[in-house]
Amino acid sequence: MKGQLKRNRERKWYLSIITIITMLLILFVPHLTTEATKYEVTDITAEVMGDSVQIRGKLNISDDVQEVYFPTWRFLDNQKDLKWWKGTRNGNEISVTIQMEDHGYVPGEYVTHIYIVDQTGYVFVEDLTFVYEKATLQSEIFEDNSGYRVTYTVPDADNVDYVEFPTWTEALEQDDIQWYRANRVDNTFTYDVKRADHGNQLGIYYTDVYAYYKNGTVDTGRVRVVFPAPKANVYNVSTELDQNGDDFRISVQIEPNAYYQVDYAVWTQENGQDDIIWRPSDINQENHYFFWGKRSEHNNENDIYHIHAYIRNVSGDITVFETKIDYTKPLPKLLSVEAKNITDHAFDVVYKLEMPEGVDIVNAVCPTWPKTAVPQIIWNQPTIQWDGRMATITCHHEAADGEREYYSHLHLEDSLGRKTIYGTEVTLK
């Protein structure tokens, strides 16, 4: 009797475990019904459409069908990438589009099961396999550097309606974009991109692919092609300070004359680069790449200001140029500026400056140009008279025919390498 009770207790314990497992399966796992075997799926197809796979089939019975699922995984990965894809039903036709991005774009053989959901639960109906081969996009530069060939290859080109290759250069920022229709040979779509169609630009070219599949899917991708350009050679570096000492202008000229992207970084020497500021450059008609900085952006520190120019050519190669401005000593102080001896054909501009101790004038020039005409700058050498630390600098200018209004500047370079610009306007009698 005791043995029988022990066996009954063991049997009840076993049944309880089975009951709990069954309840958990019902709650947390799609419950599978093997009793209903009436469903069949025929005319099953699996077509690779770029980075997606479309599976279609026909149900023999569809009236009781509530939902349809297509759990899919890679054959060799033990269901590590398993995903239950929810399909659609239109009458007795069922379908699903599997996005291969969710399976890591891993090529190879995949397994898909088809489950029907009706009033009894999840019913396994059919299984199938398909092979995913990722479409490839490649480029190859011609030997004469005149262009390159773009190639888009798919497993079955009959599924593709047409392919386009929009192409542009980075230097022209898509102003030169061209949409090329690809040519098909077997399962490959190609187009030969010519540099001549893009102004014979050197540097970086981008070509996108838009593959339009017959089912409405659009596959996209991009190639980047580089035609090396000469590295930048920096010359004619100019560092100019305004007469108040706050604003400073840095400019460089670059050869060969081509497209460059120039960014400037500025910081003071003390405390490392804690005040670093980045500025893009502007460019003028003389091909000067310049920017204006402010000491006030660096707490008006009386320090050495470091300036780096990062010059990127159209191939992406970067040249770094560096200079500095010494603000550890005061700038020359402008006491007055006055136009004198004005006639109908000439004038003088007199600048009075107080030079700081330990700072001397090493060079001075006086550029002048008329306001209304196309700038014809005349560069004159001034006269300098000293009285202790006081400097009187006189710039004499001869007028051009028919011009009455002028800009007159003084460019002064001191012994710390600083170039300060002073200026005024003059109207003749």
Number of C-alpha atoms within 10 A of each C-alpha: 6 7 8 9 10 11 12 12 12 12 12 12 12 11 12 12 12 12 12 11 12 13 12 12 13 13 10 8 11 13 16 17 15 12 9 14 10 9 16 16 18 12 9 15 13 19 17 24 31 27 18 20 17 16 20 19 19 19 20 13 13 18 10 11 16 13 16 21 23 23 19 22 21 22 17 11 10 9 14 11 13 16 16 15 17 15 20 15 18 9 12 14 16 21 21 19 20 23 16 18 10 12 17 9 14 14 14 13 14 19 18 23 16 23 24 25 19 17 9 14 18 22 24 20 17 16 15 14 15 18 17 23 18 19 18 13 19 13 19 12 16 13 8 7 12 14 21 20 14 22 21 23 19 21 19 16 19 12 17 20 12 17 22 21 27 16 22 23 24 19 20 16 9 14 11 14 16 15 13 17 15 21 14 16 10 11 14 18 22 22 19 19 23 15 18 10 13 19 11 11 19 22 20 20 25 17 23 18 23 19 24 19 19 13 11 11 16 17 17 16 14 16 15 14 19 15 17 15 17 14 19 21 14 16 11 9 16 15 18 21 24 15 20 14 18 13 15 21 16 22 22 21 19 20 14 12 10 15 18 21 18 22 19 23 16 23 23 25 15 13 8 9 13 11 14 14 14 14 15 14 19 15 16 8 6 7 16 18 24 24 18 14 19 15 18 10 15 18 10 13 15 15 17 16 19 17 20 17 27 19 23 18 23 25 20 17 15 17 15 14 15 13 14 18 19 16 18 12 14 14 21 26 15 15 12 10 17 13 18 15 10 15 14 15 15 16 19 19 24 19 20 20 18 17 19 14 10 10 16 14 17 12 14 20 16 24 18 25 21 22 16 10 11 8 10 12 13 15 15 16 16 19 14 15 11 12 8 8 14 16 20 18 21 22 25 21 23 14 20 15 8 10 16 18 17 20 15 23 19 27 18 21 21 17 12 17 17 22 24 22 19 17 17 14 15 19 16 15 11
